Amino acid sequence: MNTPIDQMTDDQKIRELSEITELEKRQRARKLLLVRSAFPETRGEPQVRGRLTEVAKAVGWTREHVANIRDGKVTE
């Protein structure tokens, strides 16, 4: 059974890999912005109890990593 990938040339595969990589970079940058902005304390508002757990679960990263993003220690 042929899949579209089987019908692609190596150059097409390499070009698509580059496109996917760029898309992933843009999506990661947006993801980091969304994670940080999900915490009201980053906007000078009161903290919300349990928010770290909620965000970590939504994004699939550890609480520690999410906390580092929230605190500005991870930016890319």
C-alpha positions as CSV (number, residue, x, y, z in Angstrom):
1,M,0.0,0.0,0.0
2,N,1.5,3.3,-1.1
3,T,1.2,6.3,1.2
4,P,1.9,9.9,0.0
5,I,5.2,9.7,1.7
6,D,6.2,6.7,-0.4
7,Q,5.5,8.7,-3.5
8,M,7.6,11.7,-2.4
9,T,11.2,12.3,-3.6
10,D,13.9,12.7,-1.0
11,D,14.1,16.5,-1.9
12,Q,10.3,16.8,-1.2
13,K,10.7,15.0,2.1
14,I,13.6,17.3,3.1
15,R,11.6,20.4,2.1
16,E,8.6,19.2,4.1
17,L,10.7,18.4,7.1
18,S,12.0,22.0,7.0
19,E,8.5,23.4,6.8
20,I,7.3,21.2,9.7
21,T,10.3,22.3,11.8
22,E,9.5,26.0,11.2
23,L,5.9,25.4,12.1
24,E,6.9,23.7,15.3
25,K,9.2,26.6,16.2
26,R,6.3,29.1,15.7
27,Q,3.9,27.0,17.7
28,R,6.3,26.5,20.5
29,A,6.8,30.3,20.8
30,R,3.1,30.8,20.9
31,K,2.7,28.0,23.5
32,L,5.3,29.7,25.7
33,L,3.4,33.0,25.5
34,L,0.1,31.2,26.3
35,V,1.6,29.4,29.2
36,R,3.0,32.6,30.7
37,S,-0.2,34.6,30.1
38,A,-2.4,31.9,31.8
39,F,-1.1,33.1,35.2
40,P,-2.8,36.2,36.5
41,E,0.2,37.1,38.6
42,T,2.2,37.8,35.5
43,R,-0.3,40.6,34.9
44,G,-0.1,41.9,38.4
45,E,-3.3,40.2,39.5
46,P,-3.8,37.8,42.5
47,Q,-2.6,34.2,42.0
48,V,-5.2,31.5,41.3
49,R,-4.9,28.4,43.5
50,G,-4.2,25.3,41.4
51,R,-3.4,27.2,38.2
52,L,0.1,25.7,37.9
53,T,-1.3,22.2,38.0
54,E,-4.0,23.1,35.4
55,V,-1.6,24.6,33.0
56,A,1.0,21.8,33.4
57,K,-1.7,19.3,32.7
58,A,-3.0,21.2,29.6
59,V,0.4,21.6,28.1
60,G,1.8,18.2,29.0
61,W,4.9,19.6,30.7
62,T,6.1,19.2,34.3
63,R,5.0,21.7,36.9
64,E,8.6,22.7,37.3
65,H,9.0,23.5,33.6
66,V,5.8,25.5,33.6
67,A,6.8,27.4,36.7
68,N,10.1,28.3,35.0
69,I,8.2,29.6,32.0
70,R,5.8,31.5,34.3
71,D,8.8,33.0,36.1
72,G,10.5,34.0,32.9
73,K,13.4,31.6,33.3
74,V,12.5,29.8,30.0
75,T,11.8,32.0,27.0
76,E,12.4,29.8,24.0
